[in-house]
Amino acid sequence: MRTVLPLIDAIYEAVLDNDKWPAMLELAADYFEARGAQIGNSDLANSRLSFSLVHGYDWSAEHMLRYEALMSEDPRLERFRANPFKAVHCRMLLTEEELHDSRVYKEVLSVGGVEYSMGVNFIENERAISYFLLLRDATMPPFSEQDCADLAVLVPHLARALRLQRELDTISFEKEVGFGALDSMALAVVIADENGSIDFANLLARRLLERRDGLSTDGATLEGVSESGASLVQHIRAAIDGPRDGCGAGGRAFRLNRSVAAEPYLVVVSSIAAPASQLSWKPRAARLAVLFIRDPEHPDESRVELLQRLYGLTGSEARLSDLIALGMTLKRAAEEQGLTEASAREYLKRVFRKTGVHSQPDLVRKVMSLPPGLGPVPRVHPRRSAPANRY
């Protein structure tokens, strides 16, 4: 029986090493019995592809440019955009005649060997979406409802992975809003140095550390033992000392032992470095590691992530909604996110429209009716100097 766990692990490994996205796409294509898989980002305002990685198809640059020129005519795109965070296939959205009559199909898809597509879109903001697609040619069967149900299992992980990659690329470690974005994830994120000293642990990581079941700290250093018998610090040092390119070492995946009755934590660790354009939160010579830790027994999504998937909210809109549901005033919630009150009011108007409510009390009731997720997110106070231990 096939299992989705290796594919989930591959998603998080790719976050830490862009060179591993092709391997993840290949694994996904095999899992879904597709000819190919694609991941990318579209600039909706300018009808351009910001980036696109494809496995299974040897498309030329000219072919991709032709699609970019016709992207605004793609009959699939508007329908995919109308169903954010939902796994759908093309024949759920439009008829075969509608697709075949389009210039996109005649000049790009059929020429490139694409007959059936299944995927999910992730809203970045009002101007851009990220997407993940599985592709089949005309010799293969169309995607089914069951295929969509199988892809739905990956949706929280893909959405989180793309957001993590963006946050790690752009995060300013001197801004609370950056930590707030990591705190709102149903994934433990820990940043530590080569000695296992914790510089940052997000909300779920702090809860796992407090549980002291396979992952703990002596007050300064991460503690834990993997299934191979190596300590957590040894894994961190192996990642930091491993071969690096400009973006850091490739991700290393392993299982972290817990009590006999519990499934191991699933961990991916890689080295990171402070962007040269930012003030370093550590001496420039010091290298750090980021650990992504999944608890198989924990829900896949936090309430913020669930709001994004169910209602198509952006990350900022979902976090604002969650903070208001926790009892904050709009002014205080805006301050938590580094927004002006005027900007927060505009966000709230969009939230009302997307969720179908007309007042803050109605929004609070809708948000609180969702699964509890991680609960309240405490305020984080990042330090200006290089900290010895942020946990």
Disulfide bonds with the S-S distance in Angstrom:
none
